[in-house]
Amino acid sequence: MRPISLFGAACLLALLPLVGGTQPSAATVIYPWCAHYGGRLGGAPNCGFTTFAQCLATVSGTQGTCEMNPWYALPPPAPADRARRLRAQ
C-alpha cells in the first residue's frame, strides 16, 4: 500500500506545474532577414537572421538567397519615447 501512495504523491507533484500558476510565453521574436537555401526543390526558408550580412554568410556556397522577412514589423517605441513625442506635439 505504501508504494502506491508514494507513486500517487509523485504524480501529483509532477502535475502541479500544469495546474497552478503557469502562463504561456508572451515573447515572439521575428527577425528581419530570411535565408532561402538553394537546392533541387527550392530549399527551405530560415527567417532567423538579425543582419543582411549574417544571412549572406549563411547562404554563401549554397546557391541560396536572402530577402526581407515579410512578417517582420519594427518593435513599438518604448513608453518613454512615446510620452516624449506626445509632449512635443
KOLGU-4560 file (N, C-alpha, C; in nm, 3 decimals, padded with zeros to 5 digits):
<recs>
<n_xx: 00.082 n_yy: -00.119 n_zz: 00.000 ca_xx: 00.000 ca_yy: 00.000 ca_zz: 00.000 c_xx: 00.086 c_yy: 00.125 c_zz: 00.000 mol: A seq: 1 type: MET>
<n_xx: 00.196 n_yy: 00.122 n_zz: 00.070 ca_xx: 00.282 ca_yy: 00.240 ca_zz: 00.079 c_xx: 00.342 c_yy: 00.279 c_zz: -00.057 mol: A seq: 2 type: ARG>
<n_xx: 00.389 n_yy: 00.185 n_zz: -00.142 ca_xx: 00.442 ca_yy: 00.226 ca_zz: -00.272 c_xx: 00.339 c_yy: 00.295 c_zz: -00.360 mol: A seq: 3 type: PRO>
<n_xx: 00.213 n_yy: 00.256 n_zz: -00.348 ca_xx: 00.108 ca_yy: 00.320 ca_zz: -00.427 c_xx: 00.090 c_yy: 00.465 c_zz: -00.384 mol: A seq: 4 type: ILE>
<n_xx: 00.092 n_yy: 00.492 n_zz: -00.256 ca_xx: 00.074 ca_yy: 00.630 ca_zz: -00.209 c_xx: 00.193 c_yy: 00.717 c_zz: -00.248 mol: A seq: 5 type: SER>
<n_xx: 00.314 n_yy: 00.661 n_zz: -00.247 ca_xx: 00.430 ca_yy: 00.738 ca_zz: -00.292 c_xx: 00.421 c_yy: 00.768 c_zz: -00.442 mol: A seq: 6 type: LEU>
<n_xx: 00.372 n_yy: 00.671 n_zz: -00.518 ca_xx: 00.354 ca_yy: 00.692 ca_zz: -00.660 c_xx: 00.249 c_yy: 00.800 c_zz: -00.686 mol: A seq: 7 type: PHE>
<n_xx: 00.141 n_yy: 00.797 n_zz: -00.613 ca_xx: 00.036 ca_yy: 00.898 ca_zz: -00.626 c_xx: 00.087 c_yy: 01.037 c_zz: -00.591 mol: A seq: 8 type: GLY>
<n_xx: 00.166 n_yy: 01.045 n_zz: -00.487 ca_xx: 00.223 ca_yy: 01.175 ca_zz: -00.448 c_xx: 00.318 c_yy: 01.227 c_zz: -00.555 mol: A seq: 9 type: ALA>
<n_xx: 00.397 n_yy: 01.137 n_zz: -00.614 ca_xx: 00.489 ca_yy: 01.178 ca_zz: -00.719 c_xx: 00.413 c_yy: 01.227 c_zz: -00.841 mol: A seq: 10 type: ALA>
<n_xx: 00.302 n_yy: 01.160 n_zz: -00.874 ca_xx: 00.219 ca_yy: 01.204 ca_zz: -00.988 c_xx: 00.159 c_yy: 01.342 c_zz: -00.961 mol: A seq: 11 type: CYS>
<n_xx: 00.111 n_yy: 01.364 n_zz: -00.841 ca_xx: 00.054 ca_yy: 01.495 ca_zz: -00.807 c_xx: 00.159 c_yy: 01.605 c_zz: -00.816 mol: A seq: 12 type: LEU>
<n_xx: 00.279 n_yy: 01.576 n_zz: -00.768 ca_xx: 00.386 ca_yy: 01.676 ca_zz: -00.776 c_xx: 00.425 c_yy: 01.703 c_zz: -00.921 mol: A seq: 13 type: LEU>
<n_xx: 00.419 n_yy: 01.602 n_zz: -01.006 ca_xx: 00.454 ca_yy: 01.621 ca_zz: -01.146 c_xx: 00.349 c_yy: 01.704 c_zz: -01.219 mol: A seq: 14 type: ALA>
<n_xx: 00.222 n_yy: 01.691 n_zz: -01.179 ca_xx: 00.114 ca_yy: 01.765 ca_zz: -01.245 c_xx: 00.093 c_yy: 01.904 c_zz: -01.187 mol: A seq: 15 type: LEU>
<n_xx: 00.149 n_yy: 01.933 n_zz: -01.074 ca_xx: 00.129 ca_yy: 02.062 ca_zz: -01.008 c_xx: 00.165 c_yy: 02.182 c_zz: -01.095 mol: A seq: 16 type: LEU>
<n_xx: 00.278 n_yy: 02.182 n_zz: -01.167 ca_xx: 00.308 ca_yy: 02.298 ca_zz: -01.251 c_xx: 00.207 c_yy: 02.318 c_zz: -01.365 mol: A seq: 17 type: PRO>
<n_xx: 00.142 n_yy: 02.211 n_zz: -01.408 ca_xx: 00.044 ca_yy: 02.223 ca_zz: -01.516 c_xx: -00.086 c_yy: 02.285 c_zz: -01.468 mol: A seq: 18 type: LEU>
<n_xx: -00.113 n_yy: 02.273 n_zz: -01.340 ca_xx: -00.241 ca_yy: 02.317 ca_zz: -01.287 c_xx: -00.236 c_yy: 02.462 c_zz: -01.236 mol: A seq: 19 type: VAL>
<n_xx: -00.136 n_yy: 02.496 n_zz: -01.161 ca_xx: -00.138 ca_yy: 02.625 ca_zz: -01.095 c_xx: -00.030 c_yy: 02.721 c_zz: -01.138 mol: A seq: 20 type: GLY>
<n_xx: -00.074 n_yy: 02.839 n_zz: -01.180 ca_xx: 00.018 ca_yy: 02.949 ca_zz: -01.199 c_xx: 00.102 c_yy: 02.951 c_zz: -01.325 mol: A seq: 21 type: GLY>
<n_xx: 00.080 n_yy: 02.865 n_zz: -01.418 ca_xx: 00.161 ca_yy: 02.870 ca_zz: -01.540 c_xx: 00.094 c_yy: 02.958 c_zz: -01.643 mol: A seq: 22 type: THR>
<n_xx: 00.174 n_yy: 03.028 n_zz: -01.720 ca_xx: 00.124 ca_yy: 03.115 ca_zz: -01.825 c_xx: 00.201 c_yy: 03.086 c_zz: -01.952 mol: A seq: 23 type: GLN>
<n_xx: 00.136 n_yy: 03.097 n_zz: -02.067 ca_xx: 00.209 ca_yy: 03.075 ca_zz: -02.192 c_xx: 00.309 c_yy: 03.187 c_zz: -02.216 mol: A seq: 24 type: PRO>
<n_xx: 00.411 n_yy: 03.156 n_zz: -02.288 ca_xx: 00.514 ca_yy: 03.256 ca_zz: -02.318 c_xx: 00.456 c_yy: 03.367 c_zz: -02.405 mol: A seq: 25 type: SER>
<n_xx: 00.491 n_yy: 03.489 n_zz: -02.374 ca_xx: 00.439 ca_yy: 03.602 ca_zz: -02.448 c_xx: 00.541 c_yy: 03.655 c_zz: -02.549 mol: A seq: 26 type: ALA>
<n_xx: 00.662 n_yy: 03.605 n_zz: -02.546 ca_xx: 00.767 ca_yy: 03.657 ca_zz: -02.634 c_xx: 00.764 c_yy: 03.587 c_zz: -02.769 mol: A seq: 27 type: ALA>
<n_xx: 00.749 n_yy: 03.665 n_zz: -02.874 ca_xx: 00.759 ca_yy: 03.614 ca_zz: -03.010 c_xx: 00.864 c_yy: 03.697 c_zz: -03.079 mol: A seq: 28 type: THR>
<n_xx: 00.969 n_yy: 03.632 n_zz: -03.125 ca_xx: 01.077 ca_yy: 03.704 ca_zz: -03.190 c_xx: 01.070 c_yy: 03.675 c_zz: -03.339 mol: A seq: 29 type: VAL>
<n_xx: 01.055 n_yy: 03.780 n_zz: -03.418 ca_xx: 01.053 ca_yy: 03.768 ca_zz: -03.563 c_xx: 01.169 c_yy: 03.852 c_zz: -03.615 mol: A seq: 30 type: ILE>
<n_xx: 01.264 n_yy: 03.787 n_zz: -03.678 ca_xx: 01.384 ca_yy: 03.856 ca_zz: -03.726 c_xx: 01.363 c_yy: 03.914 c_zz: -03.865 mol: A seq: 31 type: TYR>
<n_xx: 01.440 n_yy: 04.018 n_zz: -03.902 ca_xx: 01.415 ca_yy: 04.090 ca_zz: -04.027 c_xx: 01.463 c_yy: 04.023 c_zz: -04.155 mol: A seq: 32 type: PRO>
<n_xx: 01.550 n_yy: 03.921 n_zz: -04.149 ca_xx: 01.605 ca_yy: 03.863 ca_zz: -04.272 c_xx: 01.581 c_yy: 03.714 c_zz: -04.280 mol: A seq: 33 type: TRP>
<n_xx: 01.547 n_yy: 03.667 n_zz: -04.400 ca_xx: 01.524 ca_yy: 03.525 ca_zz: -04.426 c_xx: 01.625 c_yy: 03.473 c_zz: -04.527 mol: A seq: 34 type: CYS>
<n_xx: 01.677 n_yy: 03.355 n_zz: -04.500 ca_xx: 01.763 ca_yy: 03.286 ca_zz: -04.595 c_xx: 01.680 c_yy: 03.180 c_zz: -04.665 mol: A seq: 35 type: ALA>
<n_xx: 01.689 n_yy: 03.177 n_zz: -04.798 ca_xx: 01.622 ca_yy: 03.073 ca_zz: -04.876 c_xx: 01.734 c_yy: 02.989 c_zz: -04.936 mol: A seq: 36 type: HIS>
<n_xx: 01.750 n_yy: 02.869 n_zz: -04.883 ca_xx: 01.859 ca_yy: 02.783 ca_zz: -04.925 c_xx: 01.833 c_yy: 02.726 c_zz: -05.064 mol: A seq: 37 type: TYR>
<n_xx: 01.939 n_yy: 02.715 n_zz: -05.142 ca_xx: 01.926 ca_yy: 02.659 ca_zz: -05.276 c_xx: 01.909 c_yy: 02.509 c_zz: -05.272 mol: A seq: 38 type: GLY>
<n_xx: 01.880 n_yy: 02.452 n_zz: -05.387 ca_xx: 01.864 ca_yy: 02.308 ca_zz: -05.395 c_xx: 01.770 c_yy: 02.272 c_zz: -05.508 mol: A seq: 39 type: GLY>
<n_xx: 01.762 n_yy: 02.143 n_zz: -05.538 ca_xx: 01.676 ca_yy: 02.098 ca_zz: -05.646 c_xx: 01.530 c_yy: 02.136 c_zz: -05.624 mol: A seq: 40 type: ARG>
<n_xx: 01.484 n_yy: 02.126 n_zz: -05.501 ca_xx: 01.343 ca_yy: 02.152 ca_zz: -05.472 c_xx: 01.318 c_yy: 02.295 c_zz: -05.423 mol: A seq: 41 type: LEU>
<n_xx: 01.416 n_yy: 02.381 n_zz: -05.434 ca_xx: 01.397 ca_yy: 02.519 ca_zz: -05.392 c_xx: 01.448 c_yy: 02.550 c_zz: -05.253 mol: A seq: 42 type: GLY>
<n_xx: 01.470 n_yy: 02.452 n_zz: -05.172 ca_xx: 01.524 ca_yy: 02.474 ca_zz: -05.039 c_xx: 01.419 c_yy: 02.519 c_zz: -04.940 mol: A seq: 43 type: GLY>
<n_xx: 01.462 n_yy: 02.535 n_zz: -04.817 ca_xx: 01.372 ca_yy: 02.574 ca_zz: -04.709 c_xx: 01.412 c_yy: 02.712 c_zz: -04.658 mol: A seq: 44 type: ALA>
<n_xx: 01.314 n_yy: 02.793 n_zz: -04.617 ca_xx: 01.349 ca_yy: 02.925 ca_zz: -04.562 c_xx: 01.389 c_yy: 02.916 c_zz: -04.415 mol: A seq: 45 type: PRO>
<n_xx: 01.473 n_yy: 03.010 n_zz: -04.375 ca_xx: 01.513 ca_yy: 03.025 ca_zz: -04.236 c_xx: 01.510 c_yy: 03.173 c_zz: -04.206 mol: A seq: 46 type: ASN>
<n_xx: 01.412 n_yy: 03.217 n_zz: -04.131 ca_xx: 01.395 ca_yy: 03.360 ca_zz: -04.103 c_xx: 01.447 c_yy: 03.393 c_zz: -03.964 mol: A seq: 47 type: CYS>
<n_xx: 01.572 n_yy: 03.359 n_zz: -03.936 ca_xx: 01.628 ca_yy: 03.381 ca_zz: -03.804 c_xx: 01.754 c_yy: 03.465 c_zz: -03.806 mol: A seq: 48 type: GLY>
<n_xx: 01.760 n_yy: 03.567 n_zz: -03.891 ca_xx: 01.882 ca_yy: 03.647 ca_zz: -03.903 c_xx: 01.855 c_yy: 03.792 c_zz: -03.869 mol: A seq: 49 type: PHE>
<n_xx: 01.946 n_yy: 03.851 n_zz: -03.792 ca_xx: 01.928 ca_yy: 03.989 ca_zz: -03.750 c_xx: 01.989 c_yy: 04.087 c_zz: -03.848 mol: A seq: 50 type: THR>
<n_xx: 02.089 n_yy: 04.045 n_zz: -03.926 ca_xx: 02.151 ca_yy: 04.136 ca_zz: -04.024 c_xx: 02.157 c_yy: 04.068 c_zz: -04.160 mol: A seq: 51 type: THR>
<n_xx: 02.162 n_yy: 04.151 n_zz: -04.264 ca_xx: 02.173 ca_yy: 04.101 ca_zz: -04.400 c_xx: 02.306 c_yy: 04.028 c_zz: -04.419 mol: A seq: 52 type: PHE>
<n_xx: 02.414 n_yy: 04.082 n_zz: -04.360 ca_xx: 02.546 ca_yy: 04.019 ca_zz: -04.372 c_xx: 02.547 c_yy: 03.880 c_zz: -04.308 mol: A seq: 53 type: ALA>
<n_xx: 02.480 n_yy: 03.865 n_zz: -04.196 ca_xx: 02.471 ca_yy: 03.735 ca_zz: -04.130 c_xx: 02.399 c_yy: 03.635 c_zz: -04.220 mol: A seq: 54 type: GLN>
<n_xx: 02.293 n_yy: 03.679 n_zz: -04.285 ca_xx: 02.218 ca_yy: 03.593 ca_zz: -04.375 c_xx: 02.304 c_yy: 03.553 c_zz: -04.495 mol: A seq: 55 type: CYS>
<n_xx: 02.373 n_yy: 03.651 n_zz: -04.554 ca_xx: 02.458 ca_yy: 03.622 ca_zz: -04.670 c_xx: 02.570 c_yy: 03.523 c_zz: -04.635 mol: A seq: 56 type: LEU>
<n_xx: 02.629 n_yy: 03.539 n_zz: -04.518 ca_xx: 02.735 ca_yy: 03.447 ca_zz: -04.477 c_xx: 02.681 c_yy: 03.305 c_zz: -04.463 mol: A seq: 57 type: ALA>
<n_xx: 02.558 n_yy: 03.292 n_zz: -04.421 ca_xx: 02.499 ca_yy: 03.160 ca_zz: -04.403 c_xx: 02.470 c_yy: 03.091 c_zz: -04.536 mol: A seq: 58 type: THR>
<n_xx: 02.422 n_yy: 03.166 n_zz: -04.635 ca_xx: 02.386 ca_yy: 03.103 ca_zz: -04.762 c_xx: 02.501 c_yy: 03.097 c_zz: -04.861 mol: A seq: 59 type: VAL>
<n_xx: 02.617 n_yy: 03.152 n_zz: -04.826 ca_xx: 02.728 ca_yy: 03.151 ca_zz: -04.922 c_xx: 02.767 c_yy: 03.007 c_zz: -04.954 mol: A seq: 60 type: SER>
<n_xx: 02.780 n_yy: 02.979 n_zz: -05.082 ca_xx: 02.818 ca_yy: 02.846 ca_zz: -05.127 c_xx: 02.703 c_yy: 02.748 c_zz: -05.139 mol: A seq: 61 type: GLY>
<n_xx: 02.581 n_yy: 02.793 n_zz: -05.112 ca_xx: 02.467 ca_yy: 02.701 ca_zz: -05.120 c_xx: 02.369 c_yy: 02.738 c_zz: -05.230 mol: A seq: 62 type: THR>
<n_xx: 02.401 n_yy: 02.837 n_zz: -05.310 ca_xx: 02.313 ca_yy: 02.891 ca_zz: -05.414 c_xx: 02.184 c_yy: 02.946 c_zz: -05.353 mol: A seq: 63 type: GLN>
<n_xx: 02.191 n_yy: 02.988 n_zz: -05.227 ca_xx: 02.074 ca_yy: 03.042 ca_zz: -05.160 c_xx: 02.068 c_yy: 03.193 c_zz: -05.175 mol: A seq: 64 type: GLY>
<n_xx: 01.958 n_yy: 03.250 n_zz: -05.133 ca_xx: 01.937 ca_yy: 03.395 ca_zz: -05.140 c_xx: 01.888 c_yy: 03.446 c_zz: -05.004 mol: A seq: 65 type: THR>
<n_xx: 01.899 n_yy: 03.577 n_zz: -04.988 ca_xx: 01.847 ca_yy: 03.642 ca_zz: -04.868 c_xx: 01.743 c_yy: 03.745 c_zz: -04.909 mol: A seq: 66 type: CYS>
<n_xx: 01.636 n_yy: 03.753 n_zz: -04.834 ca_xx: 01.537 ca_yy: 03.857 ca_zz: -04.858 c_xx: 01.475 c_yy: 03.900 c_zz: -04.725 mol: A seq: 67 type: GLU>
<n_xx: 01.409 n_yy: 04.014 n_zz: -04.728 ca_xx: 01.347 ca_yy: 04.065 ca_zz: -04.607 c_xx: 01.233 c_yy: 03.972 c_zz: -04.564 mol: A seq: 68 type: MET>
<n_xx: 01.218 n_yy: 03.958 n_zz: -04.434 ca_xx: 01.111 ca_yy: 03.875 ca_zz: -04.379 c_xx: 00.978 c_yy: 03.948 c_zz: -04.396 mol: A seq: 69 type: ASN>
<n_xx: 00.882 n_yy: 03.888 n_zz: -04.465 ca_xx: 00.754 ca_yy: 03.956 ca_zz: -04.486 c_xx: 00.673 c_yy: 03.974 c_zz: -04.358 mol: A seq: 70 type: PRO>
<n_xx: 00.702 n_yy: 03.899 n_zz: -04.253 ca_xx: 00.628 ca_yy: 03.909 ca_zz: -04.127 c_xx: 00.696 c_yy: 04.000 c_zz: -04.026 mol: A seq: 71 type: TRP>
<n_xx: 00.810 n_yy: 04.057 n_zz: -04.063 ca_xx: 00.883 ca_yy: 04.140 ca_zz: -03.968 c_xx: 00.817 c_yy: 04.278 c_zz: -03.957 mol: A seq: 72 type: TYR>
<n_xx: 00.799 n_yy: 04.323 n_zz: -03.837 ca_xx: 00.747 ca_yy: 04.458 ca_zz: -03.811 c_xx: 00.839 c_yy: 04.521 c_zz: -03.706 mol: A seq: 73 type: ALA>
<n_xx: 00.868 n_yy: 04.648 n_zz: -03.722 ca_xx: 00.952 ca_yy: 04.716 ca_zz: -03.624 c_xx: 00.884 c_yy: 04.711 c_zz: -03.488 mol: A seq: 74 type: LEU>
<n_xx: 00.962 n_yy: 04.696 n_zz: -03.383 ca_xx: 00.902 ca_yy: 04.693 ca_zz: -03.249 c_xx: 00.842 c_yy: 04.829 c_zz: -03.216 mol: A seq: 75 type: PRO>
<n_xx: 00.739 n_yy: 04.832 n_zz: -03.134 ca_xx: 00.679 ca_yy: 04.960 ca_zz: -03.095 c_xx: 00.779 c_yy: 05.042 c_zz: -03.014 mol: A seq: 76 type: PRO>
<n_xx: 00.767 n_yy: 05.173 n_zz: -03.016 ca_xx: 00.860 ca_yy: 05.256 ca_zz: -02.939 c_xx: 00.842 c_yy: 05.233 c_zz: -02.790 mol: A seq: 77 type: PRO>
<n_xx: 00.947 n_yy: 05.258 n_zz: -02.718 ca_xx: 00.942 ca_yy: 05.244 ca_zz: -02.572 c_xx: 00.843 c_yy: 05.345 c_zz: -02.515 mol: A seq: 78 type: ALA>
<n_xx: 00.779 n_yy: 05.314 n_zz: -02.403 ca_xx: 00.680 ca_yy: 05.407 ca_zz: -02.346 c_xx: 00.736 c_yy: 05.547 c_zz: -02.321 mol: A seq: 79 type: PRO>
<n_xx: 00.860 n_yy: 05.560 n_zz: -02.277 ca_xx: 00.917 ca_yy: 05.692 ca_zz: -02.252 c_xx: 00.929 c_yy: 05.771 c_zz: -02.382 mol: A seq: 80 type: ALA>
<n_xx: 00.965 n_yy: 05.706 n_zz: -02.492 ca_xx: 00.975 ca_yy: 05.775 ca_zz: -02.620 c_xx: 00.839 c_yy: 05.823 c_zz: -02.665 mol: A seq: 81 type: ASP>
<n_xx: 00.735 n_yy: 05.743 n_zz: -02.647 ca_xx: 00.601 ca_yy: 05.782 ca_zz: -02.688 c_xx: 00.554 c_yy: 05.903 c_zz: -02.608 mol: A seq: 82 type: ARG>
<n_xx: 00.579 n_yy: 05.902 n_zz: -02.476 ca_xx: 00.538 ca_yy: 06.014 ca_zz: -02.391 c_xx: 00.612 c_yy: 06.142 c_zz: -02.432 mol: A seq: 83 type: ALA>
<n_xx: 00.741 n_yy: 06.130 n_zz: -02.465 ca_xx: 00.818 ca_yy: 06.246 ca_zz: -02.507 c_xx: 00.763 c_yy: 06.303 c_zz: -02.637 mol: A seq: 84 type: ARG>
<n_xx: 00.727 n_yy: 06.216 n_zz: -02.730 ca_xx: 00.672 ca_yy: 06.263 ca_zz: -02.858 c_xx: 00.536 c_yy: 06.329 c_zz: -02.839 mol: A seq: 85 type: ARG>
<n_xx: 00.455 n_yy: 06.276 n_zz: -02.750 ca_xx: 00.324 ca_yy: 06.337 ca_zz: -02.725 c_xx: 00.339 c_yy: 06.475 c_zz: -02.663 mol: A seq: 86 type: LEU>
<n_xx: 00.437 n_yy: 06.494 n_zz: -02.574 ca_xx: 00.459 ca_yy: 06.626 ca_zz: -02.514 c_xx: 00.509 c_yy: 06.726 c_zz: -02.617 mol: A seq: 87 type: ARG>
<n_xx: 00.585 n_yy: 06.678 n_zz: -02.716 ca_xx: 00.641 ca_yy: 06.768 ca_zz: -02.816 c_xx: 00.535 c_yy: 06.819 c_zz: -02.913 mol: A seq: 88 type: ALA>
<n_xx: 00.421 n_yy: 06.752 n_zz: -02.921 ca_xx: 00.318 ca_yy: 06.793 ca_zz: -03.017 c_xx: 00.241 c_yy: 06.909 c_zz: -02.969 mol: A seq: 89 type: GLN>
</recs>
